[in-house]
Amino acid sequence: MPRLTARFTLAATAAAFTAALAIAPGAPAQAGTLKWITSKTENAGDAQQLSMSWMVEQFKIRTAGKEDIKVFWGGSVAKDKEIPDFISGGAADMGDIITPYFPDKFPLNNAVGYFIPQPHSTIEIAELMQYWHRIYPQFDAELAKYNLKAIGFRPLESYGMICTKPIKSIEDFKGKRIRTYGFAYPAFVQALGATPVSMSTADAYEALQHGILDCSPIGPSLAHGWKYDEVAKYFIDIPIGASFGHMITMNLKVYNSLDPQVRAVLDGLGREYPMRYTVDLDVITKKILKGWKDKGVTVIHLPKEQFAKIGEFPAVKAVRAKWLEKAKAAGVPADEIAEDITSN
């Protein structure tokens, strides 16, 4: 189990190391512009957009202006589910892969997505991903099959449920219609005694508005960004944990062709990125929670103890067993990784 402590010290060390590797003025380097594709909009003002903009700015600064990244915002080049193929095929140099959209293509890198709920925060999940990539070559190899290389990780925020009616105990979820996706969320919703409804994030607003859905799993930042808080006025704080969201991914051939100093700068920024993203996320989340008081959104906290036996539900256990089977076939110590995810 990797240590999930002293992360601010580690982040500071990584920043210092990256700065030391920054290209000095006059040092030889291959001039060029990397093309980054994303579905995020340029003016979103959320943690993803802010931290991406920081990374782009820092890349130019640390390469002494000899290298640059141009972001193609808002899905202008490729839609979310097209992005891996566009990067792999060379239509873009790098981009944001929304990992849960590809559980069969990237099962190892989707490990967290099979273990919902789990007890870790955003930065802790990022640290786990970095740790696994460092000690288990199979995680990199899974991406390399598609000419891809992960240079940074962006777990989503800790999730709860946003609902159209108050939920005052775990029993109140029974019979509710709850949005789901992937493998683990439908099983989790069944364990709550609710009905899973497969639906995209974009469609959930109208479904909540018109009573097709009663709840959706989501975090405060995303709930506000997608405007769910306009039509669902109860945020239920339950121990789902952070979802693993995105990998900042490069075309492997492009990555390997970079000047070693440029590659070192990118690697260093990738190590620093989760901390920058998490701080931005924390700041924004605090503002949202404060603003919710004025917008009439009520936050209801449910005791963690009520959810202690969710992992024993047959459907939840079956989803986890499915990942364990795939991971063992890939040659990683699946039980150890599962312990990393599920233990505090």
N, C-alpha and C positions, 0 to 999 in steps of 0.2 A: 504493500500500500504506500503510494508516494506521500511525502509530507505535504500538507496543505497549510503550511504556516509560514510566517515571515515573508509574505508575498510582496510587501512594499519594499523590503530590503532587496529581494531578488529582482524586482522591477528596476530599482535604482542601479543595481549592478549591471543589469542588461543594458540599461540606457548608457551607462558609462562605457561599457564595452563597445557598443555600437558607435558611440561618438568617437572612440579611439580609432575605429576602422573607417571613419568617414574619409572620403577622398580629399586630400589637401589640394588647394589651388595649384595648378600647374602639373599635378600628377597625371600620368597617361591613363586614359579611359576611353571606352567605346561610346561615342556620343549617340544618343538615340532617344526615342520616345516609346514607352510601353503603353499598349492600349488595354484599358481596364473596362470591362462591360458589366453592367449591373442593372437591376430593375428599380433600384432606389432612385428617387427623384433628387435633383440637385439642391432644391430648396426645402427638403423635408424637415430640417432642423432637429432631427432625432439623433440618437446616439450613433446609429450606423453611419448616417451622412456626415456627422461632425467628425467622427474618428477616421473615416475614409479620407476626408479633406485634410485632416492632420497628417495622415500617412503620406499622401501625395506631396504635401508641402515639405515634410521632413525628408523625403527621398530626394527632392531637388536640392535642398540645403546640404544634405550630407554627401551628395555627389558633386558639390561645388558648382551646381548649375549645369553640369555636363550631361546629366541624364534627367529624364522627366517622365511623368505618367499622365496620360490623358484619359479622363474618365468619360465614358459614353453612358450618360445617365438615362434613367426612366425606361429601360427596355428598348432603347432606340435601335440597338443592333440585334439583340436576341431576347426572347422571353425566358422566364426563369427555367423552364424545363429544357430549353435549347442550349443554355449556357455551357454545360460540360462539353457538348459536341463542338460548339464553336471554338472553345479554347483548345480542345484536343486537336481539332483539324487545322488550327492556325489562323482562323478568322479573327481571333483576339489573342493577346499575349497573356492576359490574366482576367479573373472575374470572380464573382460571388456565386459559389455553388450552395444552394439551399439543400443541405444534406438529407433532411427527412423526405424530400421528394424522390430520392433514389435509394430506397432501402435494399433493393435487390442488387443494384449496381455496386454499391459501396457498403456492404453489410458490416465490415469491421469499423469503418469510420462512422457508422450509424449506431454504434453500440449503445450509447445513452438512450437513443430513441426506443429501444426495446425494453428499457427498465424504467417505466413510469408507473408510479411515482418513485422518485429517488431524492436523497436528502441534501444534495449539494447546490451551492450558489453558482452564479455565472462565472466568477473568476475561478472557482474550484473546478468546474467542468473544463474550462480552458486549460488549467494546469494538468488535469488528467489527460486531455488530448495531447498536449505537448509531451508529457511523460511517456505515453504509449508510443507515439511516433519516434521518440528517442530510443526506446529500448526494444521495441518489437518491429523489425524491418517489414513485417507483413502489412503494416498499416500504410507505409509508403508504397510498397509493391502493389497493393490493391489499386492505388491511383495510377501508378506507372503503367499498368496495363492499358490505360487510356491516354497515355502521354500527358499525364497530369502530375503536378507537384504542389502539395499544400505548403504555403509559406506563413499562414496565420489562421487563427481560429476565433470565431465570433459566436459563442453560445448566446442564446436568448436569455431574457430575464427570467427570474423565478415566476412561475405561473400560479394563478389561482383560477377562479371562475367568475365571469361577469354574467349576471342573471337579471331577468326582468322582474323577478319577485324575490323577496328575502328568503334566504336559506339559513336557518338558525341551528341546525344540527345535521349530521350526516344522513339522518332518516329523511330529511326534507328533499333529498335528491331523488328519492324513489319515484318512479313514474315520469320524471322530467325528460324532455327531449334535449339532448346535448350534442353540440357539434363535435365531430371527431375527424381524424385523418390518420394515415399510417396504420400500424399494427397495434401498438400499445394503448393508445387512447381509447379505441373501442372496447378493449378488455377492461380498462380502468373504469370506464363509464358503466359497463355491465356490473362491475363489482360494487358500484354505488347503488345499484338497483334502478338505474336510469336507462333510457333508450339511446344508443349511439346513432347519430345522423351524419353520414359522410357529406362534407360540404367544404368548399374552398373558403379561404379567409375573406375574399372579396364579396362572396354571396351572403356572409353571415349577418351583415348589417340589416338587410331587408328581412331576413328570416327572423331576427330578433324583433324587429319593428312590427312584423305582422303576426307574431305568435307562432311561427313555424318552429322556432327554437325557443327554449326556455333559458338556456345557458350556453356559454362557449368557454373552453379553457383558453386563457390568455393572460398576459401580464399588464400592469397599469399603463406602461408606455405604449405598447401596441394597441391596447384597448382605446386609448386616447387618439393615437395616430389614425386608426381605422374608424374613429368616431362612434364606436360601439357605445360609449358613455352617453351619447345623445338619446339612445333608445333603450338602454338597459342600465338601471340606476342602482344596482347592488353588486359590489365586488366582494366575492367570498374568498377570504384569505385561507387557503388550505395547503397542506404540504405536498405539492406536486414536484417542487424543485425546478431548477433551470432546465429548459429544453436545449439540446444541442442544435444549434441553428445552421451556421454558415461556415464554410471554409473559404478563405481567400486563396485562390488556386491559380497556378501558372501553367502554361504550356511547358512540359518538361524539357523539350529540346531548346526552347528559348531560354529557360532558366540555366541549363547547362552551358549555353553559348555565351552567357554574360561574362564580362570581365570579372575575375575573382573578387576584386574590391567592391564592385557594384553588387555582386551576389551576396557578399558579406553584409552590406548595408541593408539589403532586402531581408536577409535572414534576421538581422538584429531588430529591424522594425517589426517583423512578424512576431518576435518574442515579446516586444514591448506592447504590441497592439492590444492584446486583451485587457491590460491594465488601463490603457487610455480609454478604450471603449467602455469598460465597467465604470470608471469614474464619471464619464459623460452620462452614462445610463443612470447612475445613482442621483446625480444632480437633477436630471430631467424628471425622474420618478418622484422625487421629493416635491418638485413644483406641481406636478400633476395631482398628487395626493392632496396638497394644500388647496389647489384649485377645485378639486372635487367637492369640497365642503360648500363652496359657493354655487356649484352646479347641481347640488342636490343628490350627489352620488354617495351612497352609504357604504362604508367598508365594514364587513362583518368578519370577525376572526373566529375560526372554529378550532377547538383544541386538537393538537396533533394526535393525541391518544386515540381519538375516534377513528383514525385511519391506519392504526398500527397493523391491522390484519389484512389490509388490501392485498399485500404481496402473496397471501396464501390462497387467494381466489383462483379457481382452476383455470379460467381464461387468461389471467395475468401470468400464472406459472407457465402456461403453454407458450405464450409469446416469448418469454424469457428462455425457455427450453429450445425454442426454434433458433434463437440467436446463438446459444451455447453450441448447438450442433454445427452451425455454419462456422463459428469461430474455431472450434476444435479441428474441423476439416481444413481450415486455413493454417493450422499449425501454431496457434497462439495459446497460451495458458488461459483458456476461457474462464475457468472457475475463479482464477485470481483477478481477472479483469472485472468479472461480475461482482466480486467482493469489493473492489475499488469503487464501483458505482453505488452499491447498495449500503455500504457501511459509512458511518459518520467519521 
